Amino acid sequence: MTGTFGGALEARGIPAGEGYLESDTIGEIEKEGNVLVIKRINITYQLKIDPELLEEKRDAIDRVMRVHPNSCPVYRSISGSIDISARLELV
């Protein structure tokens, strides 16, 4: 999902490569019978952005955050069986 998010930001003139965008992902696993099953995935994006650019692009960033999952092949493939959440931290 990070690649899809970054690509959407870049398309809107918001730098996301070369250390501007990073993410941390935590998977939550539960045991069903004797099988470990991934139940939830929580993603935290960290976007380094100049304050002036943030002021100019804030609406675009918020929109990308809302819509990028539906353009992501991974999200579309697993979201029906695994709860996926994402949040954004601006640095």
C-alpha positions in Angstrom: 0.0 0.0 0.0 2.9 2.3 0.6 3.9 2.3 -3.0 0.4 3.1 -4.1 0.1 5.9 -1.6 3.5 7.3 -2.6 2.7 7.1 -6.3 -0.5 9.0 -5.8 1.3 11.7 -3.8 4.0 12.0 -6.4 1.3 12.4 -9.1 0.0 15.4 -7.2 3.4 17.0 -6.9 4.1 15.9 -3.3 7.6 14.3 -2.9 7.3 10.7 -1.6 10.6 9.1 -2.7 14.1 9.3 -1.4 13.2 9.2 2.3 10.2 11.5 2.2 7.7 8.6 2.8 8.2 5.7 5.1 5.8 3.3 6.7 5.6 0.9 9.7 3.2 -2.0 9.5 2.0 -4.2 12.3 0.1 -7.4 11.7 -2.1 -8.8 14.4 -2.3 -12.5 14.5 -4.9 -14.7 16.3 -4.9 -18.4 16.7 -7.9 -20.3 15.1 -7.7 -23.9 16.2 -4.1 -24.7 15.6 -3.5 -22.2 12.9 -2.2 -18.6 13.2 -4.3 -16.3 11.1 -3.6 -12.6 10.3 -6.7 -10.7 11.4 -5.6 -7.1 11.3 -2.9 -5.0 9.6 -2.2 -1.5 10.9 -0.1 0.8 8.7 1.4 4.1 9.9 2.8 6.3 7.1 5.4 9.0 8.0 5.5 11.8 5.4 8.3 14.4 5.6 7.0 17.5 4.0 7.9 21.2 4.0 5.4 23.3 6.0 4.7 25.5 3.0 4.0 22.6 0.7 1.8 21.0 3.4 -0.3 24.2 3.5 -0.6 24.2 -0.3 -1.3 20.4 -0.6 -3.1 19.5 2.6 -6.4 18.8 0.8 -4.7 16.6 -1.8 -2.9 14.6 0.9 -6.1 14.0 2.8 -7.9 12.9 -0.4 -5.0 10.5 -1.4 -5.2 9.1 2.1 -8.9 8.4 1.7 -8.9 6.9 -1.8 -5.5 5.2 -2.3 -6.5 1.8 -0.8 -9.1 1.1 -3.5 -6.3 1.6 -6.1 -3.9 -0.8 -4.3 -3.8 -4.4 -5.6 -2.7 -5.7 -2.2 -5.5 -3.9 -0.4 -8.1 -5.1 -2.9 -6.9 -8.7 -2.7 -7.0 -9.1 1.1 -9.3 -6.5 2.5 -12.3 -8.8 2.5 -10.6 -11.2 4.9 -8.2 -9.0 6.9 -9.1 -5.7 8.5 -6.7 -3.0 7.2 -6.2 0.4 8.7 -3.9 3.2 7.8 -3.0 6.5 9.5 -0.7 9.3 8.5 1.9 11.2 10.6 3.3 14.4 9.1 6.9 15.1 10.0 
